[in-house]
Amino acid sequence: MTITCPDCHAALEPQNGIAHCDSCNKDIPLEARCPDCHQPLQVLKACGAVDYFCQNGHGLISKKRVEFVRAEA
């Protein structure tokens, strides 16, 4: 799934819960979603590590599997 800028439609890369558009110089907030049920994930931060947990029975989700989507305003 590709994340694009809502203004200029440039392709964006997610980083730490945001995607930055170099063309617009704008930060777009992202939401982490479970790849299995597509529901929002709980973000767990401890000792510099970020983990993702699905409260709908799928448990811990690897960062590599997390789906990032533009957060609803």
mmCIF file of the N, C-alpha and C atoms, coordinates in Angstrom:
data_MODEL
# 
_entry.id   MODEL 
# 
loop_
_atom_site.group_PDB 
_atom_site.id 
_atom_site.type_symbol 
_atom_site.label_atom_id 
_atom_site.label_alt_id 
_atom_site.label_comp_id 
_atom_site.label_asym_id 
_atom_site.label_entity_id 
_atom_site.label_seq_id 
_atom_site.pdbx_PDB_ins_code 
_atom_site.Cartn_x 
_atom_site.Cartn_y 
_atom_site.Cartn_z 
_atom_site.occupancy 
_atom_site.B_iso_or_equiv 
_atom_site.pdbx_formal_charge 
_atom_site.auth_seq_id 
_atom_site.auth_comp_id 
_atom_site.auth_asym_id 
_atom_site.auth_atom_id 
_atom_site.pdbx_PDB_model_num 
ATOM 1   N N  . MET A 1 1  ? 0.843  -1.173  0.000  1.00 0.00 ? 1  MET A N  1 
ATOM 2   C CA . MET A 1 1  ? 0.000  0.000   0.000  1.00 0.00 ? 1  MET A CA 1 
ATOM 3   C C  . MET A 1 1  ? 0.891  1.241   0.000  1.00 0.00 ? 1  MET A C  1 
ATOM 4   N N  . THR A 1 2  ? 0.681  2.105   -0.950 1.00 0.00 ? 2  THR A N  1 
ATOM 5   C CA . THR A 1 2  ? 1.482  3.312   -1.071 1.00 0.00 ? 2  THR A CA 1 
ATOM 6   C C  . THR A 1 2  ? 0.767  4.476   -0.402 1.00 0.00 ? 2  THR A C  1 
ATOM 7   N N  . ILE A 1 3  ? 1.520  5.237   0.365  1.00 0.00 ? 3  ILE A N  1 
ATOM 8   C CA . ILE A 1 3  ? 0.971  6.437   1.007  1.00 0.00 ? 3  ILE A CA 1 
ATOM 9   C C  . ILE A 1 3  ? 1.352  7.623   0.147  1.00 0.00 ? 3  ILE A C  1 
ATOM 10  N N  . THR A 1 4  ? 0.375  8.461   -0.154 1.00 0.00 ? 4  THR A N  1 
ATOM 11  C CA . THR A 1 4  ? 0.644  9.635   -0.986 1.00 0.00 ? 4  THR A CA 1 
ATOM 12  C C  . THR A 1 4  ? 0.239  10.904  -0.268 1.00 0.00 ? 4  THR A C  1 
ATOM 13  N N  . CYS A 1 5  ? 0.861  11.991  -0.654 1.00 0.00 ? 5  CYS A N  1 
ATOM 14  C CA . CYS A 1 5  ? 0.543  13.307  -0.107 1.00 0.00 ? 5  CYS A CA 1 
ATOM 15  C C  . CYS A 1 5  ? -0.863 13.697  -0.577 1.00 0.00 ? 5  CYS A C  1 
ATOM 16  N N  . PRO A 1 6  ? -1.722 14.174  0.334  1.00 0.00 ? 6  PRO A N  1 
ATOM 17  C CA . PRO A 1 6  ? -3.076 14.557  -0.071 1.00 0.00 ? 6  PRO A CA 1 
ATOM 18  C C  . PRO A 1 6  ? -3.106 15.791  -0.976 1.00 0.00 ? 6  PRO A C  1 
ATOM 19  N N  . ASP A 1 7  ? -2.035 16.588  -0.971 1.00 0.00 ? 7  ASP A N  1 
ATOM 20  C CA . ASP A 1 7  ? -2.007 17.809  -1.784 1.00 0.00 ? 7  ASP A CA 1 
ATOM 21  C C  . ASP A 1 7  ? -1.371 17.599  -3.150 1.00 0.00 ? 7  ASP A C  1 
ATOM 22  N N  . CYS A 1 8  ? -0.134 17.068  -3.176 1.00 0.00 ? 8  CYS A N  1 
ATOM 23  C CA . CYS A 1 8  ? 0.587  16.944  -4.451 1.00 0.00 ? 8  CYS A CA 1 
ATOM 24  C C  . CYS A 1 8  ? 0.643  15.506  -4.975 1.00 0.00 ? 8  CYS A C  1 
ATOM 25  N N  . HIS A 1 9  ? 0.180  14.538  -4.175 1.00 0.00 ? 9  HIS A N  1 
ATOM 26  C CA . HIS A 1 9  ? 0.110  13.122  -4.543 1.00 0.00 ? 9  HIS A CA 1 
ATOM 27  C C  . HIS A 1 9  ? 1.482  12.468  -4.742 1.00 0.00 ? 9  HIS A C  1 
ATOM 28  N N  . ALA A 1 10 ? 2.528  13.045  -4.143 1.00 0.00 ? 10 ALA A N  1 
ATOM 29  C CA . ALA A 1 10 ? 3.854  12.434  -4.185 1.00 0.00 ? 10 ALA A CA 1 
ATOM 30  C C  . ALA A 1 10 ? 3.864  11.201  -3.269 1.00 0.00 ? 10 ALA A C  1 
ATOM 31  N N  . ALA A 1 11 ? 4.618  10.180  -3.636 1.00 0.00 ? 11 ALA A N  1 
ATOM 32  C CA . ALA A 1 11 ? 4.750  8.982   -2.806 1.00 0.00 ? 11 ALA A CA 1 
ATOM 33  C C  . ALA A 1 11 ? 5.539  9.324   -1.540 1.00 0.00 ? 11 ALA A C  1 
ATOM 34  N N  . LEU A 1 12 ? 5.095  8.805   -0.399 1.00 0.00 ? 12 LEU A N  1 
ATOM 35  C CA . LEU A 1 12 ? 5.714  9.102   0.894  1.00 0.00 ? 12 LEU A CA 1 
ATOM 36  C C  . LEU A 1 12 ? 6.144  7.820   1.585  1.00 0.00 ? 12 LEU A C  1 
ATOM 37  N N  . GLU A 1 13 ? 7.182  7.926   2.418  1.00 0.00 ? 13 GLU A N  1 
ATOM 38  C CA . GLU A 1 13 ? 7.661  6.807   3.221  1.00 0.00 ? 13 GLU A CA 1 
ATOM 39  C C  . GLU A 1 13 ? 7.315  7.067   4.684  1.00 0.00 ? 13 GLU A C  1 
ATOM 40  N N  . PRO A 1 14 ? 6.665  6.107   5.353  1.00 0.00 ? 14 PRO A N  1 
ATOM 41  C CA . PRO A 1 14 ? 6.348  6.286   6.769  1.00 0.00 ? 14 PRO A CA 1 
ATOM 42  C C  . PRO A 1 14 ? 7.597  6.207   7.644  1.00 0.00 ? 14 PRO A C  1 
ATOM 43  N N  . GLN A 1 15 ? 7.677  7.084   8.660  1.00 0.00 ? 15 GLN A N  1 
ATOM 44  C CA . GLN A 1 15 ? 8.765  7.070   9.632  1.00 0.00 ? 15 GLN A CA 1 
ATOM 45  C C  . GLN A 1 15 ? 8.245  7.550   10.963 1.00 0.00 ? 15 GLN A C  1 
ATOM 46  N N  . ASN A 1 16 ? 8.249  6.666   11.940 1.00 0.00 ? 16 ASN A N  1 
ATOM 47  C CA . ASN A 1 16 ? 7.861  7.019   13.308 1.00 0.00 ? 16 ASN A CA 1 
ATOM 48  C C  . ASN A 1 16 ? 6.488  7.674   13.392 1.00 0.00 ? 16 ASN A C  1 
ATOM 49  N N  . GLY A 1 17 ? 5.519  7.116   12.694 1.00 0.00 ? 17 GLY A N  1 
ATOM 50  C CA . GLY A 1 17 ? 4.153  7.607   12.808 1.00 0.00 ? 17 GLY A CA 1 
ATOM 51  C C  . GLY A 1 17 ? 3.801  8.822   11.965 1.00 0.00 ? 17 GLY A C  1 
ATOM 52  N N  . ILE A 1 18 ? 4.737  9.278   11.139 1.00 0.00 ? 18 ILE A N  1 
ATOM 53  C CA . ILE A 1 18 ? 4.454  10.394  10.231 1.00 0.00 ? 18 ILE A CA 1 
ATOM 54  C C  . ILE A 1 18 ? 5.080  10.099  8.872  1.00 0.00 ? 18 ILE A C  1 
ATOM 55  N N  . ALA A 1 19 ? 4.630  10.839  7.882  1.00 0.00 ? 19 ALA A N  1 
ATOM 56  C CA . ALA A 1 19 ? 5.261  10.797  6.562  1.00 0.00 ? 19 ALA A CA 1 
ATOM 57  C C  . ALA A 1 19 ? 5.509  12.246  6.178  1.00 0.00 ? 19 ALA A C  1 
ATOM 58  N N  . HIS A 1 20 ? 6.712  12.549  5.736  1.00 0.00 ? 20 HIS A N  1 
ATOM 59  C CA . HIS A 1 20 ? 7.051  13.924  5.382  1.00 0.00 ? 20 HIS A CA 1 
ATOM 60  C C  . HIS A 1 20 ? 7.071  14.063  3.865  1.00 0.00 ? 20 HIS A C  1 
ATOM 61  N N  . CYS A 1 21 ? 6.367  15.098  3.361  1.00 0.00 ? 21 CYS A N  1 
ATOM 62  C CA . CYS A 1 21 ? 6.376  15.397  1.937  1.00 0.00 ? 21 CYS A CA 1 
ATOM 63  C C  . CYS A 1 21 ? 7.404  16.489  1.691  1.00 0.00 ? 21 CYS A C  1 
ATOM 64  N N  . ASP A 1 22 ? 8.456  16.151  0.945  1.00 0.00 ? 22 ASP A N  1 
ATOM 65  C CA . ASP A 1 22 ? 9.493  17.132  0.637  1.00 0.00 ? 22 ASP A CA 1 
ATOM 66  C C  . ASP A 1 22 ? 8.978  18.208  -0.311 1.00 0.00 ? 22 ASP A C  1 
ATOM 67  N N  . SER A 1 23 ? 8.067  17.839  -1.203 1.00 0.00 ? 23 SER A N  1 
ATOM 68  C CA . SER A 1 23 ? 7.536  18.808  -2.161 1.00 0.00 ? 23 SER A CA 1 
ATOM 69  C C  . SER A 1 23 ? 6.727  19.905  -1.477 1.00 0.00 ? 23 SER A C  1 
ATOM 70  N N  . CYS A 1 24 ? 5.875  19.519  -0.537 1.00 0.00 ? 24 CYS A N  1 
ATOM 71  C CA . CYS A 1 24 ? 5.007  20.478  0.167  1.00 0.00 ? 24 CYS A CA 1 
ATOM 72  C C  . CYS A 1 24 ? 5.608  20.949  1.491  1.00 0.00 ? 24 CYS A C  1 
ATOM 73  N N  . ASN A 1 25 ? 6.694  20.286  1.930  1.00 0.00 ? 25 ASN A N  1 
ATOM 74  C CA . ASN A 1 25 ? 7.292  20.549  3.239  1.00 0.00 ? 25 ASN A CA 1 
ATOM 75  C C  . ASN A 1 25 ? 6.242  20.413  4.342  1.00 0.00 ? 25 ASN A C  1 
ATOM 76  N N  . LYS A 1 26 ? 5.528  19.284  4.292  1.00 0.00 ? 26 LYS A N  1 
ATOM 77  C CA . LYS A 1 26 ? 4.401  19.057  5.183  1.00 0.00 ? 26 LYS A CA 1 
ATOM 78  C C  . LYS A 1 26 ? 4.529  17.677  5.818  1.00 0.00 ? 26 LYS A C  1 
ATOM 79  N N  . ASP A 1 27 ? 4.166  17.573  7.110  1.00 0.00 ? 27 ASP A N  1 
ATOM 80  C CA . ASP A 1 27 ? 4.138  16.286  7.793  1.00 0.00 ? 27 ASP A CA 1 
ATOM 81  C C  . ASP A 1 27 ? 2.708  15.758  7.798  1.00 0.00 ? 27 ASP A C  1 
ATOM 82  N N  . ILE A 1 28 ? 2.542  14.505  7.405  1.00 0.00 ? 28 ILE A N  1 
ATOM 83  C CA . ILE A 1 28 ? 1.237  13.873  7.370  1.00 0.00 ? 28 ILE A CA 1 
ATOM 84  C C  . ILE A 1 28 ? 1.202  12.824  8.469  1.00 0.00 ? 28 ILE A C  1 
ATOM 85  N N  . PRO A 1 29 ? 0.276  12.949  9.453  1.00 0.00 ? 29 PRO A N  1 
ATOM 86  C CA . PRO A 1 29 ? 0.187  11.950  10.525 1.00 0.00 ? 29 PRO A CA 1 
ATOM 87  C C  . PRO A 1 29 ? -0.331 10.623  9.981  1.00 0.00 ? 29 PRO A C  1 
ATOM 88  N N  . LEU A 1 30 ? 0.246  9.542   10.501 1.00 0.00 ? 30 LEU A N  1 
ATOM 89  C CA . LEU A 1 30 ? -0.141 8.205   10.070 1.00 0.00 ? 30 LEU A CA 1 
ATOM 90  C C  . LEU A 1 30 ? -0.700 7.410   11.232 1.00 0.00 ? 30 LEU A C  1 
ATOM 91  N N  . GLU A 1 31 ? -1.516 6.419   10.901 1.00 0.00 ? 31 GLU A N  1 
ATOM 92  C CA . GLU A 1 31 ? -2.081 5.524   11.903 1.00 0.00 ? 31 GLU A CA 1 
ATOM 93  C C  . GLU A 1 31 ? -1.622 4.111   11.580 1.00 0.00 ? 31 GLU A C  1 
ATOM 94  N N  . ALA A 1 32 ? -1.147 3.388   12.596 1.00 0.00 ? 32 ALA A N  1 
ATOM 95  C CA . ALA A 1 32 ? -0.707 2.001   12.424 1.00 0.00 ? 32 ALA A CA 1 
ATOM 96  C C  . ALA A 1 32 ? -1.924 1.089   12.498 1.00 0.00 ? 32 ALA A C  1 
ATOM 97  N N  . ARG A 1 33 ? -2.037 0.185   11.515 1.00 0.00 ? 33 ARG A N  1 
ATOM 98  C CA . ARG A 1 33 ? -3.169 -0.738  11.466 1.00 0.00 ? 33 ARG A CA 1 
ATOM 99  C C  . ARG A 1 33 ? -2.687 -2.180  11.361 1.00 0.00 ? 33 ARG A C  1 
ATOM 100 N N  . CYS A 1 34 ? -3.475 -3.090  11.893 1.00 0.00 ? 34 CYS A N  1 
ATOM 101 C CA . CYS A 1 34 ? -3.174 -4.521  11.854 1.00 0.00 ? 34 CYS A CA 1 
ATOM 102 C C  . CYS A 1 34 ? -3.310 -5.028  10.421 1.00 0.00 ? 34 CYS A C  1 
ATOM 103 N N  . PRO A 1 35 ? -2.327 -5.792  9.923  1.00 0.00 ? 35 PRO A N  1 
ATOM 104 C CA . PRO A 1 35 ? -2.416 -6.310  8.561  1.00 0.00 ? 35 PRO A CA 1 
ATOM 105 C C  . PRO A 1 35 ? -3.464 -7.421  8.411  1.00 0.00 ? 35 PRO A C  1 
ATOM 106 N N  . ASP A 1 36 ? -3.913 -7.989  9.536  1.00 0.00 ? 36 ASP A N  1 
ATOM 107 C CA . ASP A 1 36 ? -4.892 -9.083  9.493  1.00 0.00 ? 36 ASP A CA 1 
ATOM 108 C C  . ASP A 1 36 ? -6.337 -8.584  9.574  1.00 0.00 ? 36 ASP A C  1 
ATOM 109 N N  . CYS A 1 37 ? -6.619 -7.674  10.525 1.00 0.00 ? 37 CYS A N  1 
ATOM 110 C CA . CYS A 1 37 ? -8.001 -7.207  10.708 1.00 0.00 ? 37 CYS A CA 1 
ATOM 111 C C  . CYS A 1 37 ? -8.189 -5.738  10.318 1.00 0.00 ? 37 CYS A C  1 
ATOM 112 N N  . HIS A 1 38 ? -7.103 -5.043  9.997  1.00 0.00 ? 38 HIS A N  1 
ATOM 113 C CA . HIS A 1 38 ? -7.116 -3.644  9.536  1.00 0.00 ? 38 HIS A CA 1 
ATOM 114 C C  . HIS A 1 38 ? -7.663 -2.660  10.580 1.00 0.00 ? 38 HIS A C  1 
ATOM 115 N N  . GLN A 1 39 ? -7.605 -3.046  11.841 1.00 0.00 ? 39 GLN A N  1 
ATOM 116 C CA . GLN A 1 39 ? -8.025 -2.167  12.927 1.00 0.00 ? 39 GLN A CA 1 
ATOM 117 C C  . GLN A 1 39 ? -6.805 -1.432  13.485 1.00 0.00 ? 39 GLN A C  1 
ATOM 118 N N  . PRO A 1 40 ? -7.029 -0.261  14.118 1.00 0.00 ? 40 PRO A N  1 
ATOM 119 C CA . PRO A 1 40 ? -5.893 0.479   14.689 1.00 0.00 ? 40 PRO A CA 1 
ATOM 120 C C  . PRO A 1 40 ? -5.134 -0.354  15.718 1.00 0.00 ? 40 PRO A C  1 
ATOM 121 N N  . LEU A 1 41 ? -3.808 -0.192  15.719 1.00 0.00 ? 41 LEU A N  1 
ATOM 122 C CA . LEU A 1 41 ? -2.947 -0.905  16.664 1.00 0.00 ? 41 LEU A CA 1 
ATOM 123 C C  . LEU A 1 41 ? -2.596 -0.012  17.843 1.00 0.00 ? 41 LEU A C  1 
ATOM 124 N N  . GLN A 1 42 ? -2.376 -0.638  18.974 1.00 0.00 ? 42 GLN A N  1 
ATOM 125 C CA . GLN A 1 42 ? -1.873 0.067   20.142 1.00 0.00 ? 42 GLN A CA 1 
ATOM 126 C C  . GLN A 1 42 ? -0.361 0.172   19.969 1.00 0.00 ? 42 GLN A C  1 
ATOM 127 N N  . VAL A 1 43 ? 0.172  1.370   20.158 1.00 0.00 ? 43 VAL A N  1 
ATOM 128 C CA . VAL A 1 43 ? 1.607  1.595   20.024 1.00 0.00 ? 43 VAL A CA 1 
ATOM 129 C C  . VAL A 1 43 ? 2.230  1.523   21.416 1.00 0.00 ? 43 VAL A C  1 
ATOM 130 N N  . LEU A 1 44 ? 3.204  0.632   21.569 1.00 0.00 ? 44 LEU A N  1 
ATOM 131 C CA . LEU A 1 44 ? 3.883  0.447   22.849 1.00 0.00 ? 44 LEU A CA 1 
ATOM 132 C C  . LEU A 1 44 ? 5.304  0.970   22.717 1.00 0.00 ? 44 LEU A C  1 
ATOM 133 N N  . LYS A 1 45 ? 5.662  1.940   23.573 1.00 0.00 ? 45 LYS A N  1 
ATOM 134 C CA . LYS A 1 45 ? 7.010  2.521   23.532 1.00 0.00 ? 45 LYS A CA 1 
ATOM 135 C C  . LYS A 1 45 ? 7.688  2.278   24.871 1.00 0.00 ? 45 LYS A C  1 
ATOM 136 N N  . ALA A 1 46 ? 8.871  1.662   24.813 1.00 0.00 ? 46 ALA A N  1 
ATOM 137 C CA . ALA A 1 46 ? 9.628  1.405   26.036 1.00 0.00 ? 46 ALA A CA 1 
ATOM 138 C C  . ALA A 1 46 ? 11.111 1.284   25.697 1.00 0.00 ? 46 ALA A C  1 
ATOM 139 N N  . CYS A 1 47 ? 11.930 1.958   26.454 1.00 0.00 ? 47 CYS A N  1 
ATOM 140 C CA . CYS A 1 47 ? 13.385 1.879   26.309 1.00 0.00 ? 47 CYS A CA 1 
ATOM 141 C C  . CYS A 1 47 ? 13.849 2.171   24.882 1.00 0.00 ? 47 CYS A C  1 
ATOM 142 N N  . GLY A 1 48 ? 13.190 3.076   24.201 1.00 0.00 ? 48 GLY A N  1 
ATOM 143 C CA . GLY A 1 48 ? 13.586 3.440   22.850 1.00 0.00 ? 48 GLY A CA 1 
ATOM 144 C C  . GLY A 1 48 ? 13.032 2.538   21.762 1.00 0.00 ? 48 GLY A C  1 
ATOM 145 N N  . ALA A 1 49 ? 12.390 1.445   22.146 1.00 0.00 ? 49 ALA A N  1 
ATOM 146 C CA . ALA A 1 49 ? 11.808 0.523   21.159 1.00 0.00 ? 49 ALA A CA 1 
ATOM 147 C C  . ALA A 1 49 ? 10.328 0.849   20.966 1.00 0.00 ? 49 ALA A C  1 
ATOM 148 N N  . VAL A 1 50 ? 9.840  0.630   19.754 1.00 0.00 ? 50 VAL A N  1 
ATOM 149 C CA . VAL A 1 50 ? 8.427  0.823   19.446 1.00 0.00 ? 50 VAL A CA 1 
ATOM 150 C C  . VAL A 1 50 ? 7.870  -0.507  18.975 1.00 0.00 ? 50 VAL A C  1 
ATOM 151 N N  . ASP A 1 51 ? 6.819  -0.968  19.644 1.00 0.00 ? 51 ASP A N  1 
ATOM 152 C CA . ASP A 1 51 ? 6.160  -2.219  19.276 1.00 0.00 ? 51 ASP A CA 1 
ATOM 153 C C  . ASP A 1 51 ? 4.683  -1.932  19.016 1.00 0.00 ? 51 ASP A C  1 
ATOM 154 N N  . TYR A 1 52 ? 4.023  -2.839  18.309 1.00 0.00 ? 52 TYR A N  1 
ATOM 155 C CA . TYR A 1 52 ? 2.626  -2.663  17.947 1.00 0.00 ? 52 TYR A CA 1 
ATOM 156 C C  . TYR A 1 52 ? 1.836  -3.874  18.421 1.00 0.00 ? 52 TYR A C  1 
ATOM 157 N N  . PHE A 1 53 ? 0.668  -3.630  19.021 1.00 0.00 ? 53 PHE A N  1 
ATOM 158 C CA . PHE A 1 53 ? -0.151 -4.691  19.577 1.00 0.00 ? 53 PHE A CA 1 
ATOM 159 C C  . PHE A 1 53 ? -1.576 -4.574  19.064 1.00 0.00 ? 53 PHE A C  1 
ATOM 160 N N  . CYS A 1 54 ? -2.110 -5.687  18.566 1.00 0.00 ? 54 CYS A N  1 
ATOM 161 C CA . CYS A 1 54 ? -3.491 -5.734  18.100 1.00 0.00 ? 54 CYS A CA 1 
ATOM 162 C C  . CYS A 1 54 ? -4.365 -6.225  19.243 1.00 0.00 ? 54 CYS A C  1 
ATOM 163 N N  . GLN A 1 55 ? -5.346 -5.426  19.619 1.00 0.00 ? 55 GLN A N  1 
ATOM 164 C CA . GLN A 1 55 ? -6.245 -5.786  20.718 1.00 0.00 ? 55 GLN A CA 1 
ATOM 165 C C  . GLN A 1 55 ? -7.402 -6.661  20.241 1.00 0.00 ? 55 GLN A C  1 
ATOM 166 N N  . ASN A 1 56 ? -7.382 -7.031  18.969 1.00 0.00 ? 56 ASN A N  1 
ATOM 167 C CA . ASN A 1 56 ? -8.458 -7.863  18.423 1.00 0.00 ? 56 ASN A CA 1 
ATOM 168 C C  . ASN A 1 56 ? -8.025 -9.317  18.243 1.00 0.00 ? 56 ASN A C  1 
ATOM 169 N N  . GLY A 1 57 ? -7.058 -9.750  19.047 1.00 0.00 ? 57 GLY A N  1 
ATOM 170 C CA . GLY A 1 57 ? -6.678 -11.154 19.066 1.00 0.00 ? 57 GLY A CA 1 
ATOM 171 C C  . GLY A 1 57 ? -5.475 -11.538 18.226 1.00 0.00 ? 57 GLY A C  1 
ATOM 172 N N  . HIS A 1 58 ? -4.832 -10.595 17.572 1.00 0.00 ? 58 HIS A N  1 
ATOM 173 C CA . HIS A 1 58 ? -3.681 -10.934 16.745 1.00 0.00 ? 58 HIS A CA 1 
ATOM 174 C C  . HIS A 1 58 ? -2.346 -10.697 17.449 1.00 0.00 ? 58 HIS A C  1 
ATOM 175 N N  . GLY A 1 59 ? -2.380 -10.167 18.677 1.00 0.00 ? 59 GLY A N  1 
ATOM 176 C CA . GLY A 1 59 ? -1.180 -10.020 19.489 1.00 0.00 ? 59 GLY A CA 1 
ATOM 177 C C  . GLY A 1 59 ? -0.181 -9.013  18.959 1.00 0.00 ? 59 GLY A C  1 
ATOM 178 N N  . LEU A 1 60 ? 1.114  -9.258  19.249 1.00 0.00 ? 60 LEU A N  1 
ATOM 179 C CA . LEU A 1 60 ? 2.175  -8.367  18.797 1.00 0.00 ? 60 LEU A CA 1 
ATOM 180 C C  . LEU A 1 60 ? 2.338  -8.469  17.285 1.00 0.00 ? 60 LEU A C  1 
ATOM 181 N N  . ILE A 1 61 ? 2.496  -7.328  16.653 1.00 0.00 ? 61 ILE A N  1 
ATOM 182 C CA . ILE A 1 61 ? 2.653  -7.259  15.202 1.00 0.00 ? 61 ILE A CA 1 
ATOM 183 C C  . ILE A 1 61 ? 4.036  -6.692  14.894 1.00 0.00 ? 61 ILE A C  1 
ATOM 184 N N  . SER A 1 62 ? 4.770  -7.371  14.042 1.00 0.00 ? 62 SER A N  1 
ATOM 185 C CA . SER A 1 62 ? 6.096  -6.922  13.622 1.00 0.00 ? 62 SER A CA 1 
ATOM 186 C C  . SER A 1 62 ? 5.994  -5.586  12.894 1.00 0.00 ? 62 SER A C  1 
ATOM 187 N N  . LYS A 1 63 ? 6.995  -4.721  13.111 1.00 0.00 ? 63 LYS A N  1 
ATOM 188 C CA . LYS A 1 63 ? 7.022  -3.418  12.418 1.00 0.00 ? 63 LYS A CA 1 
ATOM 189 C C  . LYS A 1 63 ? 6.973  -3.594  10.909 1.00 0.00 ? 63 LYS A C  1 
ATOM 190 N N  . LYS A 1 64 ? 7.546  -4.673  10.423 1.00 0.00 ? 64 LYS A N  1 
ATOM 191 C CA . LYS A 1 64 ? 7.575  -4.931  8.979  1.00 0.00 ? 64 LYS A CA 1 
ATOM 192 C C  . LYS A 1 64 ? 6.185  -5.242  8.421  1.00 0.00 ? 64 LYS A C  1 
ATOM 193 N N  . ARG A 1 65 ? 5.286  -5.730  9.271  1.00 0.00 ? 65 ARG A N  1 
ATOM 194 C CA . ARG A 1 65 ? 3.948  -6.104  8.821  1.00 0.00 ? 65 ARG A CA 1 
ATOM 195 C C  . ARG A 1 65 ? 2.901  -5.015  9.024  1.00 0.00 ? 65 ARG A C  1 
ATOM 196 N N  . VAL A 1 66 ? 3.212  -4.007  9.817  1.00 0.00 ? 66 VAL A N  1 
ATOM 197 C CA . VAL A 1 66 ? 2.246  -2.949  10.128 1.00 0.00 ? 66 VAL A CA 1 
ATOM 198 C C  . VAL A 1 66 ? 1.848  -2.202  8.857  1.00 0.00 ? 66 VAL A C  1 
ATOM 199 N N  . GLU A 1 67 ? 0.547  -1.941  8.725  1.00 0.00 ? 67 GLU A N  1 
ATOM 200 C CA . GLU A 1 67 ? 0.042  -1.120  7.622  1.00 0.00 ? 67 GLU A CA 1 
ATOM 201 C C  . GLU A 1 67 ? -0.109 0.303   8.140  1.00 0.00 ? 67 GLU A C  1 
ATOM 202 N N  . PHE A 1 68 ? 0.517  1.242   7.472  1.00 0.00 ? 68 PHE A N  1 
ATOM 203 C CA . PHE A 1 68 ? 0.370  2.641   7.848  1.00 0.00 ? 68 PHE A CA 1 
ATOM 204 C C  . PHE A 1 68 ? -0.591 3.314   6.871  1.00 0.00 ? 68 PHE A C  1 
ATOM 205 N N  . VAL A 1 69 ? -1.578 4.023   7.422  1.00 0.00 ? 69 VAL A N  1 
ATOM 206 C CA . VAL A 1 69 ? -2.540 4.763   6.609  1.00 0.00 ? 69 VAL A CA 1 
ATOM 207 C C  . VAL A 1 69 ? -2.601 6.193   7.132  1.00 0.00 ? 69 VAL A C  1 
ATOM 208 N N  . ARG A 1 70 ? -3.038 7.120   6.279  1.00 0.00 ? 70 ARG A N  1 
ATOM 209 C CA . ARG A 1 70 ? -3.190 8.497   6.740  1.00 0.00 ? 70 ARG A CA 1 
ATOM 210 C C  . ARG A 1 70 ? -4.220 8.533   7.854  1.00 0.00 ? 70 ARG A C  1 
ATOM 211 N N  . ALA A 1 71 ? -3.878 9.218   8.947  1.00 0.00 ? 71 ALA A N  1 
ATOM 212 C CA . ALA A 1 71 ? -4.788 9.337   10.083 1.00 0.00 ? 71 ALA A CA 1 
ATOM 213 C C  . ALA A 1 71 ? -5.971 10.212  9.695  1.00 0.00 ? 71 ALA A C  1 
ATOM 214 N N  . GLU A 1 72 ? -7.142 9.814   10.148 1.00 0.00 ? 72 GLU A N  1 
ATOM 215 C CA . GLU A 1 72 ? -8.348 10.602  9.881  1.00 0.00 ? 72 GLU A CA 1 
ATOM 216 C C  . GLU A 1 72 ? -8.306 11.871  10.709 1.00 0.00 ? 72 GLU A C  1 
ATOM 217 N N  . ALA A 1 73 ? -8.676 12.970  10.111 1.00 0.00 ? 73 ALA A N  1 
ATOM 218 C CA . ALA A 1 73 ? -8.643 14.265  10.812 1.00 0.00 ? 73 ALA A CA 1 
ATOM 219 C C  . ALA A 1 73 ? -9.815 14.426  11.738 1.00 0.00 ? 73 ALA A C  1 
# 
